[in-house]
């Protein structure tokens, strides 16, 4: 057996090394280089193959110089899990000494980067004694070879660097730190007493113990007082989020914490196993292995919420230090914990915050890298001033009585920043000038109503290493096409990239044209999803002024859905959604409850793209498509493969009133269904021509709509019009799912061309807004899979709470005003006219017949 020698040499009751189990990576093959201070200092070079790590001991370590031929002695195969092992092998055990992960990454054969073909070539090379491969590591990159030495025994090989762009004269072994923890062998050695004690505890009873504190338990009186109930520990929890406000305040009912400049993280500890992950459920176990390892020493099953930071010698958190930590090891990595959500059998999220903080402070052991994030009470203004004076990113204000709202952004938690910071999507990079390498500046964007918009570019904040680091991440994303509809002007030639990588930027202010002034690159945000990046704007008021936020108990209504008994909880019904009118979230829920009979036929069986405004039309908003692990059991969803994201997306399907109200409770002021249903995803039920005015009066929109109707009438095609709820009109042409999206788009394009030929002065088919000023855009491109429009009878997040309203063609005339149709006026209209839009879902035109008539026109 491949791991038999490994197993024979180790006593797993006395060493914490991984047990001998075969396991393989799901995607690319992995490699690791471990620096090992055993009898002699050496480097263990390991390549994944056939579920194990093929291993060589390299006394002098790898070299970047092709002239160096480093002796590499082949040793026994190691288990795949050994690639992340770091720590101390106790005295008396085989290989006793300190071990760090000096480098790690992926690799493939020199002949092919296809995994299946790569394995074939690697087997051939191993058998021949001439193994050629390409490394993609954090320190080692490029082509290498392992060549068996003739006449020197079965296990003697040479490790040789091939000549390529990664070859160099520098001594790479001078970079001594671990790529996982940043620790050196001396750092590991200095911690040996604690590790030995941990190993001793583990071997004595089979359980991991911290060795520093006793297990904390909730008292029976406390459990009874707060009526805590036993619940199964949840998995993959997403954190509660804070709302940005402009200024701090003093309030006895609030506490104030430092806003740590790092990665938000959730730690789930169950049966001595740790799952450390980001707010988007990206695993941090390997990236921050030292934190994950220390979390194992915490007794009990628990869920902790906090921030992973790297602090400098003055104790100040630095995002840039965090970015470079795995590469440089500079700074001290710490997990500051500020909340506890679960302990042993009990869900603590319904407890007041101050009670959770008290429990956390008692529960959390005194550890080197896990720290309690303390707070001050009431004095928010003074605390914020101190944050400014000490160049701290900001503070967090939290209402002491607030419950923990999983995966929600709430005004019970507020963030106040000392300077402007914005997450931005990297959409391209410009050619460097002068002596600069890699690139000149990053071209940045954010999402606005599901459209990517340009917000400026930054060339500041980089050094040579960060330039290379960012460029390496961007190279695989290069594309020929701009991700922007409106292509921005740049001062140097630009290379576009797929809009997937997120960075954080510090800047002075927003300009009038929605760009950042003096943006400075802070670092890559690998923990953030690009689709969630929108403009972060502070709310106008703090809770001390508008207030004081009520910690109201959640109201609920019950109904049957899909044959299941389920409960729908409606929350924060008094929250203001439309400030000018005073309409609350409860008013919007009441509207959709009443209108559900009429809107649901246009939603059933259609994937939904959620446009969420959890704090009303003037608050932060974001789009959400993927509802994986975030919907109740009774809700309907559909996994649909997305080519642009190269993954399955779990779309919400709104099939009944309860589902509709669930969406509205999430902050979906408007409802945006696909044009097609799950039964026929490739075939839309209608084509749409979206009339979008650019600096032109609504009267011209009306004139254009009547021209569209005229063309369609002449061709014998039925059409139906509705207001967009904003400044445009939507004209629907029923297709009854007989044609695919390409046909629907081409048909709408043809109609648009004919309309434009008749009224060219006021219409345009140009995508770029700058090229269609003072025109009505005949948008036919909405007819694409995954595109959405506000459904008939949907509210729009616009002043007045306007509604996308079906119209009779006789109403489409001079004087028509979309602002007349609101949540307060629509019901009387429906009582009088009924649903005049229903034929859109019934009939279907014959495009072939229509085209024949159009040819004669």
Secondary structure, 3 states (H helix, E strand, C coil): CCCHHHHHCCCCCCCCCCCCCCCCCCCCEEEEEEEEECCCEEEEEEEEECCEEEEEEECCCCCCCCCCEEEEEEEEEEEHHHHHCCEEECCCCCCCEEEEEEEEEEEEECCCCCHHHHHHHHHHHHHHCEEEEEEEECCCEEEEEEEECCCCCCCEEEEEECCCCCCCCCCHHHCCCCCCCCCCHHHHHHCHHHHHHHHHHHHHHCCCCCCCCCCCCCCHHHHHHCCCCECCCCCCCCCCEEEEECCCCEEEEEEEEECCCCEEEEEEEECCEEEEECCCCCECCCCCHHHHHHHCCCCCCEEEEEEEEEECCCCCECHHHHHHHHHHCCCEEEEEEEEEEEECCEECCCCCHHHHHHHHHHHCCCCCCEEECCCEEEEHHHHHHHHHHCCCCEEEEEECCCCCCCCCEEEEEEEEECCEEEEEEEEEEECCCCCCCCCCCEEEEEEECCEEEEEEEECCCCCHHHHHHHHHHHHCCEECCCCCCCCCCCCCCEEEEEEEEEEEEEECEECCCCCEECCEEEEECCCCCHHHCCCCCCECCCHHHHCCCCCCCCEEEEEEECCEEEEEEECCCCCEEECCCCEEHHHHHHHHHHHHHHHHHHCCCCEECEEECCCCCCCCCEEECCCCCCCCCCCEEEEEEECCCCEEEEEEECCCHHHHHHHHHCCEEECEEECCCHHHCCCCCEEEEEEEEECCCHHHHHHHHHHHHHHHHHHCCCCEEEECCCCCEEEEEECCCCCCHHHHHHHHHHHHHHHHHHCCCCEECCCCHHHCCCEEEEECCCCCCCCEEECCCCECCCCCCEECCEECHHHCCCCCCHHHCECCCHHHHHHHHCCCCCHHHHCCCCHHHHHHHHHHC
